[in-house]
Amino acid sequence: MKKIEAVIKPFKLEDVKDALAEAGVTGMTVSDVKGYGRQQGHSELYRGAEYVVDFLPKIKIELVVSEDQVDSTIAIIIDAAKTGKIGDGKIFVSAVEKTVRIRTGEQDEDAI
């Protein structure tokens, strides 16, 4: 099993969610996060004063999939989240040693 974490632009969440659901990927955790990468934030004007926004609003999606779903899930997220502009986000993949469904006690693949 692998955990996929994707940091995307907020307005792309519905597109990603719909694309994953259409592909049969169920269950995800979504968090509002802030951060920056190469874009390094930006400057804004507010009431005549310029200030720097260091951390930009993003959405983090976390999901756990079986090994054979990793590449297709990544491709779906890229296709749905990509705008072609800086700040589209990142995808991180890490190993999951164990998964347990609290309600039933099912474990690993059965618990996904």
NUZA-608944 format. One record per residue: x, z, y of N, C-alpha, C, O in turn; residue in one letter. Coordinates in steps of 0.2 Angstrom, whole numbers, plus 5000, padded with zeros to 4 digits. Last residue first. Example, Ala and Ser with C-alpha at 12.3 -4.5 7.8 and 13.67 -1.06 7.14 Angstrom:
BEGIN
506450354989506850364995506450395000506750405006S506650394972506250394978506650394984507150424983A
% end
This chain:
BEGIN
495550154998495650115003494950085005494850055010I495550224986495350264992495350214998495150245003A496050144976495350164976495150194982494550194983D497450144979497050084980496350104980495950064984E497450324981497850264982497350204983496950204988D496050414974496750404977496950334977496750294973Q494550514977494950444975495550444978495650464984E493950614982494550634979494850574976495450574973G492750604990492750594982493350614979493350624972T493150645003492450655000492450644993492150694989R494450595005494250665005493650685002493550724998I495450494997494850495001494550565000494450584994R497150475000496650514996496050515001496050525007V498650394997498050395001497550434997497450414991T500450384998499850414995499250405000499350415006K501450315005501550334998500950364995500950354988E501550165013501150225012501250245005501150215001V502750085024502550105017502050165017502150205021A502349985038502650035035502350055028501750035027S502349875052502149885045502649935042503249935042V501749835068502249865064501949885057501349895056F501649715080501349735074501949775070502449745070I501349705098501749715092501349735086500849765087K500849605113500849665108501349665103501749615103G500649525124500149525118500249575113499749595110D501549535134501149585133500649585128500149625127G501549365141501849425139501449485139500849485142I500349245132500649275138501049345136500949375131K499649205121500249165123500649195129501049165132G498749285116498549245122499049195124498949155128T498249345100498749305104498449275110497949235109K497349405092497549445097498049405102498149425108A497049315081496449345085496749375092496349375096A498249285075497849235077497249255082497149225087D498749415072499149375077498649315080498649305086I497749455063497849495069498249455074498049445080I498049365053497349365056497449405062497149385067I499349395049499149325052498449325055498449295060A499149515044499549505050499449445053499349435059I498349485033498149535038498549525044498249525050T499249415025498649385028498349425033498049395038S500249505022500349445026499749415029499749395034D499449615015499849625021499949555025499849555031V498849605003498449585009498849585015498649575021Q499649654993499449574993499049554999498949495000D499749784995500249744996500149674997500449635001E498249845004498649834998499149784999499149745004S498149935020497949875015498449875009498949905009V497650025033498050025027497749975022497149975021V497750015051497450005045497950005039498449995039L497550045068497950065062497550055056496950065056E497849985084497449975078497850005072498449975071I497850025100498250035094497750035088497350075088K497849945116497449975110497849975104498249925103I498349995133498449955126497949985121497650035122K498849995149498350015144498349965139498449905140P500550025154499949985154499550005148499750025143L501550125164501250115157500650075158500150095162F501950105178502450105172502150085165502450055162D501450035192501150055186501650045180501749995178V501950075208502150045201501750075196501750135195V501150045223501450085218501550055212501249995211Y500950015241501149985234501350045230501750085232E499550035251500150065248500350035242499850025237A498349985255498949965259499549995256500049985259G497450035244497350055251498050045255498250085259R498649985233498050025234497950045241498450085243Y499449855224499249885231498649925230498149895228L500649875210499949855213499849885220500249935222E501849805199501649845205500949825207500749765206S502049845181501949805187501749845193501649905193H502949855165502449875170502349825176502649775175G503849785157504049845162503549865167503749885172Q503849685148503549675154503649725159503549715165Q504449735136504849685141504549675148504849665152R503349865136503849835133504349795138504549825143G502350015138502649955141503249925136503549965132Y500850105137501550095135501750035139501450005143G499450195130499750165136500550155134500850195130K497950185120498650205121498850175128498550125130V496550215111496750195117497450225118497550285118D496450175094496550225099496750185105497050135105S495550155078495750125085495850185090495450225090V495750125061495750175066495950145073496450105073T494750045049495250045054495150105058494650125060M493849955037494150015039494750015043495249985042G494149805028493749855030494049925032494549935029T494349635027494749695028494249755031494049745037V493649525026493549575021493949635021493949675017G493649425036494149425030494049475025494449475020A492749485045492649415042493049405035492849375031E493549595049492949605045492749535041492549545036A494549525056494749565050494049575046494149575040L493749465066494149425062494349465056494349435050A493249575073492749525070493149485065492949475059D494449645078493949675073493549625069493449635063K494949545086495349565080494849595075494849585069V493849535096494049475092494449495086494349465080D493849665101493249635097493449575093493249565087E495149675107494949715101494349685097494449685091L495549605118495649575112495349615106495349585100K495649695129495049645128495049605122494649565121F496849765127496149795126495649745125495149755121P498149695117497849705124497049725123496749705118K498849795104498649735107498349745114498249805116I499749845091499649865098499449805102499849755102V499549895074499549835079499349865086498849895087A500149945059499949965066500049905071500549875071E499749955043499849905048499649935055499049965055I500450025028500050035035500249985040500849975041K500249975011500549965018500149985023499549975023K500450004994500050005000500450005006501050035006M
% end
